[in-house]
Amino acid sequence: MEGIVVLSIAYWLAVGVVFLIGLAQLIIKSSKNQPLKPALKLLIISVIMLVIGVGACAVILGGLGGMH
């Protein structure tokens, strides 16, 4: 069970880092009138990762994962 906790923490840290990098790029590139597509891609990826992570946590905590 400790392995799942470590993986979960690592996953949420990765989501946070991707989101913060995307947000920083968005702010910096918009102030310099540069293309925003890479920053928006990172933000979209972080939102998708967030949704997948929340779903996985719900399954694990709900006991529906078949890991009895």
WOJOMO-V858587 format. One record per pair of residues at least 12 apart in sequence whose C-alpha atoms are under 6 Angstrom apart, sorted by the first residue. I is the first residue (numbers start at 1). J is the second residue. Records with the same first field share a line. If there is no record, write none. Layout:
BEGIN
I->J  J
END
This chain:
BEGIN
15->46
18->46
19->43  46
22->39  42  43
25->39
26->39
END
